[in-house]
Amino acid sequence: MERDTDLKRVLADEIRAAIAETAAEPAGLRDPGDPATSQARVALGRASEVLTPSVPSGAPLEPGKRLAIRALRFLWRNQSTFNSLSLDASAGLVEALDRLRAETGRRLDELSRRAGLQEARLTLAESASPGARPAAAAAAPAPSAGIPPGVYALFEERFRGSPEEIARGQRWYLDLVKGAPGPVLDVGCGRGEFLRLLADEGIPGSGLESNPLSVGACRRDGLEVEEGDALVALARRPAGKLGAVVAFQVVEHWPPETIFRFLQEARRVLAAGGVLVAETVNTDSLSSLRTFYLDPTHVRPVPSEALQFLAEAAGFVDARIALRSPLPASGRLEEHSENDRRLNALLYGPQDYALVARVAAAP
């Protein structure tokens, strides 16, 4: 009888110790950025540890304690099941809150970015006299000179896609510029999606952009962007100092003679072994032409064969074409024959293509 009394006393002492341990939060587990979630996770972790009674190895009277737990297991079996289900539900709620918090933060960032754009647009409109265009806009190519920068920035916000979508599509180009023999220049960098990708990879890069609103947004994010006309800015660059020149959805804004001048200047500023990347709308896909003519600043579609020829005429070597932006299966015809495949290629082929060309390596 005395041995049973000792066993009960030891068990009671250990239960009190466990309760005292769970009452105070261990140091270092509180997340200063989100204390509520941290506390919930700590509580769930402790609850899972004491979900069912257990005896640590080497505890006093270990054999007797284990025997007592097995003998009394029927008392907490149903409660243990309920506790386990409750813990699972609570853990799911905490994870859902984490996802909701991340999504809310992303949307707030997006709203803040759009609000900044609207504010810059209003500031630009208020500072300009009626009918006047900003000086920076006058430096842009003639076909887009009639569209105010604020209007075109809003057009891109509505039709081009979110920065996250653009960055996902441009990530493919990172492998082309890694290890380039010099920094990367993004011509027509827009909102700076590719420049941010370069920064994340530790690749030095800068941008050229004619829209002052986009330039301001990039600079506020700490990106190095020069404002002005691309050809004028390229002409001021020293020869053979860049490792890569990229231009995403830019050449379709220029007439053929401007495209060729751009290719010549890009060839001049690139070092031996440097790479040129120019992405534009795929003229071999009829569905992509609707997107082309949606943009009022586009001049004319540029067939891939023509752009490849102009690049070779400007002095580039190893020029090739890479098809980009394929439509999902839901946006294409079901293929049951070779004719279906050909019709899909004609109507619903990849929406963009990229010219990839290089400067001959030094002998």
C-alpha positions in Angstrom: 0.0 0.0 0.0 2.8 2.4 0.9 4.5 1.7 -2.6 1.2 2.6 -4.3 1.0 5.9 -2.3 4.5 6.8 -3.3 3.7 6.1 -6.9 0.6 8.3 -6.8 2.6 11.1 -5.2 5.4 11.0 -7.8 2.8 11.0 -10.6 1.0 14.0 -9.0 4.3 15.9 -8.7 5.2 15.3 -12.3 1.7 16.5 -13.4 2.1 19.7 -11.4 5.6 20.2 -12.9 4.2 19.8 -16.4 1.4 22.3 -15.7 3.9 24.8 -14.3 6.1 24.3 -17.4 3.3 25.0 -19.9 2.1 28.1 -17.9 5.2 30.1 -18.8 6.3 30.7 -22.4 9.9 29.6 -23.1 12.3 32.5 -23.9 13.2 33.1 -27.5 10.0 31.6 -29.0 8.1 34.8 -29.3 8.1 36.3 -32.8 8.5 40.1 -32.4 6.9 40.6 -35.9 3.8 38.5 -35.1 3.4 37.6 -31.4 -0.1 36.3 -31.8 0.9 33.6 -34.3 4.0 32.8 -32.3 2.0 32.2 -29.1 -0.4 30.0 -30.9 2.3 27.9 -32.4 4.0 27.6 -29.0 0.7 26.5 -27.4 0.1 24.0 -30.1 3.6 22.6 -29.7 3.2 22.1 -26.0 -0.3 20.6 -26.3 1.0 18.1 -28.8 3.8 17.1 -26.5 1.3 16.3 -23.6 -1.4 14.9 -25.8 -1.1 11.5 -24.2 0.8 10.7 -20.9 4.3 9.4 -21.3 7.2 8.6 -19.1 10.7 9.9 -20.1 13.4 7.3 -20.1 15.4 7.1 -16.8 12.6 8.7 -14.7 12.3 7.5 -11.1 10.1 4.4 -10.8 9.9 4.3 -14.6 8.6 0.7 -14.8 5.8 1.3 -12.3 4.7 4.5 -14.1 4.6 2.9 -17.5 2.5 0.0 -16.0 0.1 2.5 -14.4 -0.3 4.4 -17.7 -1.1 1.3 -19.6 -3.6 0.2 -16.9 -5.4 3.6 -17.0 -5.3 4.1 -20.8 -9.0 3.5 -21.1 -9.7 6.7 -19.1 -8.2 9.1 -21.6 -8.6 7.2 -24.9 -11.6 9.2 -26.2 -10.3 12.4 -24.8 -7.0 11.9 -26.5 -8.8 11.4 -29.9 -10.7 14.6 -29.3 -7.6 16.5 -28.3 -5.8 15.3 -31.4 -8.6 16.4 -33.7 -8.7 19.8 -31.9 -5.0 20.3 -32.4 -5.2 19.5 -36.1 -8.0 22.0 -36.5 -6.1 24.6 -34.6 -2.9 24.1 -36.6 -4.9 24.4 -39.8 -6.4 27.7 -38.6 -2.9 29.1 -37.8 -1.6 28.1 -41.2 -4.7 29.7 -42.9 -4.0 32.9 -40.9 -0.4 32.9 -42.1 -1.6 32.5 -45.8 -4.2 35.2 -45.3 -1.6 37.6 -43.8 0.8 37.0 -46.6 -1.9 37.6 -49.3 -3.1 40.7 -47.5 0.4 42.1 -47.4 0.9 41.4 -51.1 -2.3 43.1 -52.0 -1.5 46.1 -49.8 1.9 46.4 -51.5 0.1 46.3 -54.9 -2.4 49.0 -53.8 0.4 51.2 -52.4 2.3 50.9 -55.7 -0.9 51.8 -57.7 -1.6 54.7 -55.3 2.0 56.0 -55.9 1.5 55.8 -59.6 -1.8 57.8 -59.4 -0.1 60.4 -57.2 2.8 60.8 -59.6 0.4 61.0 -62.5 -1.6 63.8 -60.8 1.6 65.6 -59.9 2.8 65.5 -63.5 -0.5 66.7 -64.8 -0.7 69.6 -62.4 2.8 70.7 -63.1 2.4 70.7 -66.9 0.7 73.5 -68.8 -2.5 72.6 -70.8 -1.6 70.8 -74.0 2.1 70.6 -73.1 4.0 67.3 -72.9 6.8 66.6 -70.4 10.3 67.0 -71.7 11.0 63.3 -71.0 8.1 62.3 -73.1 9.3 64.4 -76.0 12.5 62.3 -75.9 10.6 59.1 -76.5 10.3 57.7 -80.1 7.9 59.7 -82.2 5.1 57.1 -82.5 4.5 57.2 -78.7 5.1 60.9 -78.2 1.4 61.8 -78.4 0.5 59.5 -75.4 1.0 61.3 -72.1 3.3 59.2 -69.7 0.6 59.0 -67.1 -2.0 57.6 -69.5 0.4 55.0 -70.8 1.4 54.0 -67.3 -2.2 53.4 -66.5 -2.6 51.5 -69.8 0.2 49.1 -68.7 -1.3 48.7 -65.3 -4.6 47.5 -66.9 -3.4 45.4 -69.8 0.2 44.3 -69.4 -0.2 42.2 -66.3 0.9 42.5 -62.7 4.7 42.9 -61.9 4.6 39.3 -60.4 3.2 37.9 -63.7 5.8 39.8 -65.8 8.6 38.7 -63.5 7.6 35.0 -63.8 7.8 35.3 -67.5 11.1 37.1 -67.5 12.8 34.7 -65.1 13.6 32.4 -68.0 16.1 35.0 -69.4 18.3 35.0 -66.3 20.3 32.0 -67.5 21.1 33.9 -70.7 22.8 36.7 -68.8 24.4 34.9 -66.0 28.2 35.0 -66.4 28.0 37.8 -69.0 31.3 39.7 -69.5 29.9 42.9 -67.9 26.8 44.5 -66.4 23.3 44.1 -68.0 21.4 47.1 -69.5 17.6 46.8 -69.7 16.4 49.0 -72.5 12.8 50.1 -71.8 12.8 48.6 -68.4 9.3 49.8 -67.5 8.4 49.0 -63.9 11.8 47.3 -63.3 10.7 43.7 -63.1 13.8 42.3 -64.7 16.1 44.7 -62.8 14.7 43.3 -59.6 15.3 39.7 -60.8 18.9 40.7 -61.6 19.4 42.2 -58.1 18.0 39.1 -56.5 20.6 37.0 -58.4 23.4 39.4 -57.6 23.9 40.3 -61.3 24.8 44.0 -61.8 22.3 45.8 -64.0 20.7 49.2 -64.8 17.8 50.4 -67.0 16.8 52.9 -69.6 13.3 54.2 -69.6 11.5 57.2 -71.3 8.4 57.3 -69.0 9.2 59.5 -66.1 6.6 57.8 -63.9 8.1 54.4 -64.3 11.6 55.9 -63.8 10.4 57.4 -60.5 8.9 54.2 -59.3 12.1 52.2 -60.1 14.3 54.7 -58.3 12.1 54.7 -55.2 12.7 50.9 -55.1 16.5 51.6 -55.3 17.0 50.6 -58.9 19.5 52.4 -61.1 17.5 53.7 -64.1 18.4 56.5 -66.5 15.5 58.6 -68.0 15.5 59.4 -71.7 15.5 58.1 -75.2 17.1 54.7 -75.6 19.2 55.5 -78.7 20.5 58.8 -77.3 21.4 57.1 -74.0 23.1 54.1 -75.8 25.1 56.5 -78.0 26.6 58.1 -74.9 27.8 54.7 -73.6 31.4 53.6 -74.1 32.1 50.8 -76.5 32.6 47.2 -75.3 31.7 47.7 -71.6 28.4 45.8 -71.2 27.8 42.1 -70.8 24.2 42.0 -72.0 21.6 44.3 -73.5 17.9 43.2 -73.1 14.8 44.8 -74.5 11.4 43.3 -73.6 8.5 44.4 -75.7 10.3 47.4 -77.1 11.2 47.0 -80.8 7.6 46.9 -81.9 7.4 50.6 -80.8 10.0 51.6 -83.4 10.1 51.8 -87.2 12.5 49.5 -89.0 15.3 52.1 -89.3 15.2 52.8 -85.5 15.3 49.1 -84.8 18.4 48.7 -86.9 20.1 51.7 -85.2 19.3 50.2 -81.9 20.9 46.9 -82.9 24.0 48.6 -84.1 24.4 50.6 -80.9 23.8 47.4 -78.8 26.5 45.7 -80.8 28.9 48.6 -80.2 28.4 48.8 -76.4 28.6 45.0 -75.8 31.9 43.4 -74.9 33.2 40.3 -76.8 31.0 37.4 -75.9 28.2 39.7 -74.8 24.5 38.8 -75.5 21.6 40.6 -76.9 18.0 39.6 -76.0 15.0 41.3 -77.7 11.5 40.0 -76.9 8.5 41.0 -79.0 5.1 39.8 -80.2 5.1 36.6 -82.2 3.7 37.5 -85.6 3.3 33.8 -86.6 0.4 33.5 -84.1 -2.7 35.3 -85.2 -4.2 35.4 -81.7 -1.1 37.4 -80.5 -1.8 40.1 -83.1 -5.0 41.2 -81.2 -2.7 42.0 -78.2 -0.3 43.8 -80.5 -3.0 46.2 -81.9 -4.4 46.7 -78.4 -1.4 48.9 -77.6 -1.9 52.3 -79.3 1.9 53.0 -79.2 2.9 50.0 -81.3 4.1 50.8 -84.8 4.2 47.5 -86.6 4.7 43.8 -85.9 8.3 42.6 -86.4 8.5 39.1 -87.9 11.2 37.0 -86.3 13.0 36.4 -89.6 13.3 40.1 -90.1 14.6 40.8 -86.7 17.1 38.0 -86.9 18.4 39.3 -90.3 18.8 42.8 -88.9 20.7 41.5 -85.9 23.1 39.6 -88.2 23.4 42.7 -90.4 24.4 44.7 -87.3 27.3 42.4 -86.6 25.8 39.8 -84.2 26.5 36.1 -84.5 24.7 32.9 -83.4 21.4 34.7 -83.7 18.5 32.4 -82.9 14.7 32.6 -82.1 13.1 31.3 -78.9 9.3 31.0 -78.8 7.9 32.3 -75.5 4.5 32.7 -73.7 2.6 29.6 -74.9 -1.1 29.6 -74.3 -2.6 27.1 -71.8 -4.5 24.1 -73.2 -7.8 25.8 -72.3 -6.9 28.6 -74.7 -6.2 26.3 -77.7 -8.1 23.9 -79.9 -8.3 20.2 -79.0 -5.9 18.4 -81.3 -7.1 15.2 -83.0 -5.1 15.3 -86.2 -2.1 16.9 -87.8 -4.4 19.6 -89.3 -5.5 20.5 -85.8 -1.9 20.9 -84.7 -1.2 23.1 -87.6 -4.3 25.2 -87.0 -3.3 25.6 -83.4 0.2 26.8 -84.4 -1.3 29.3 -86.7 -4.1 30.7 -84.5 -3.0 30.0 -81.0 0.8 29.6 -81.1 3.2 31.1 -78.5 2.3 34.8 -78.0 5.9 36.1 -78.0 9.4 35.3 -79.3 12.8 36.3 -78.2 15.8 37.0 -80.4 19.0 35.8 -78.7 22.2 36.9 -80.4 25.8 37.2 -79.3 28.9 39.3 -80.0 31.8 37.1 -81.3 34.2 36.1 -78.6 37.7 37.6 -78.6 40.1 35.4 -80.6 
